[in-house]
Amino acid sequence: MASTKQIKNALISVFHKDGLEELLAELNKNGVKFMSTGGTQAFIESLGYECKKVEDLTTYPSILGGRVKTLHPKVFGGILGRRELESDQQEMAKYEIPEIDLVVVDLYPFEETVANTNDEAAIIEKIDIGGISLIRAAAKNFNDVVIVPSKAEYGPLTDIIKKQGAETTKEQRKWFAERAFATSSHYDTAIDAYFKG
């Protein structure tokens, strides 16, 4: 049915890698291709899986001390492009933007950092920009994309893939999107509380 979508390409960029192995194994078994940045890419490759560098897609390195890695039209176009919209498909082809069907993100540990230090510079660096943007983009396009917004959702997606292969129903994608906006809301609330003192 039209609402069932295949996962072919996954963008994975996580802070916490514990619990990720099983999900990666299931995705790999189902022929899903991986794309990643920095430490996550090294982790994926250490498990013996091929992984494309995001910078090979964007043709930009990670810049400003890692502050800018994924913020690029080729990444966000791949997530936000509407698969059923001919004009989106034409633009994606024109600009060589690949479809990204799954985004797995785990945000910088802002709350943990606030709990463990009073160093304002260290705390500010733990305000995630790329991660939160990826979460919102993928959740907005739940019609086509699966978003895993924290390590709490590694298990649910692993279970789905074990049962039905690398494809999801619209209802399942909408559930992940709801989790994504809950994660984003909680994160921004914590940042707001910090700034209010």
Number of C-alpha atoms within 10 A of each C-alpha: 5 6 12 15 18 17 23 17 19 24 26 22 25 23 15 15 14 10 12 18 14 14 18 20 15 19 23 15 13 16 13 18 17 24 22 23 22 15 13 18 21 15 17 21 14 10 11 9 16 14 20 16 18 25 18 10 16 17 11 13 15 17 9 8 7 11 14 14 23 26 16 17 13 20 21 18 20 23 30 24 23 19 16 10 9 10 12 15 16 11 13 19 12 9 11 13 20 17 25 26 24 24 23 23 25 22 23 19 15 20 15 11 18 18 9 9 10 10 10 10 8 13 20 13 13 17 20 17 16 17 24 21 15 24 27 19 22 30 28 19 20 25 21 28 32 33 32 26 30 18 19 12 17 20 15 14 22 19 14 16 19 14 10 10 17 21 19 20 19 18 13 17 27 20 15 23 26 17 20 26 17 12 19 18 11 12 20 15 12 14 18 11 10 13 8 7 6
